[in-house]
Amino acid sequence: MPDLVEALDEPLGRVRRLIDEHSLVGSKRNGVFQVPSIFLVEGRPLSSLRGTIIVLSDAGFSDDEIIDWLLAEEPTIGDAPINSLLTGRKSEVRRVAAALA
């Protein structure tokens, strides 16, 4: 969390709210809570990430599964969903995410 607080230049309480509100998603896979740095753009959470996290969460995905899906190549998109979000293709990503439910 300290690295995330520093990267976002926000107090810990605000960072926790961003996670609670699904603006960011992270994991404790290696014992320390981490958020992939690709989820941040210019020191802010990628704006299109929130809705996608919510769709996947509503579909029953765990935080680890959400991260894995966002970072792995998705055949129906032809790229990793996070890359598509970064290029502004959020509708396509959310359509595919919703179909997973």
Stockholm file with secondary structure:
# STOCKHOLM 1.0

chainA/1-101         MPDLVEALDEPLGRVRRLIDEHSLVGSKRNGVFQVPSIFLVEGRPLSSLRGTIIVLSDAGFSDDEIIDWLLAEEPTIGDAPINSLLTGRKSEVRRVAAALA
#=GR chainA/1-101 SS CHHHHHHHTCCHHHHHHHHHTTSCCCBCTTSSCBCCGGGEETTEECTTHHHHHHHHHHTTCCHHHHHHHHHSCBTTTTBCHHHHHHTTCHHHHHHHHHHTC
#=GC SS_cons         CHHHHHHHTCCHHHHHHHHHTTSCCCBCTTSSCBCCGGGEETTEECTTHHHHHHHHHHTTCCHHHHHHHHHSCBTTTTBCHHHHHHTTCHHHHHHHHHHTC
//
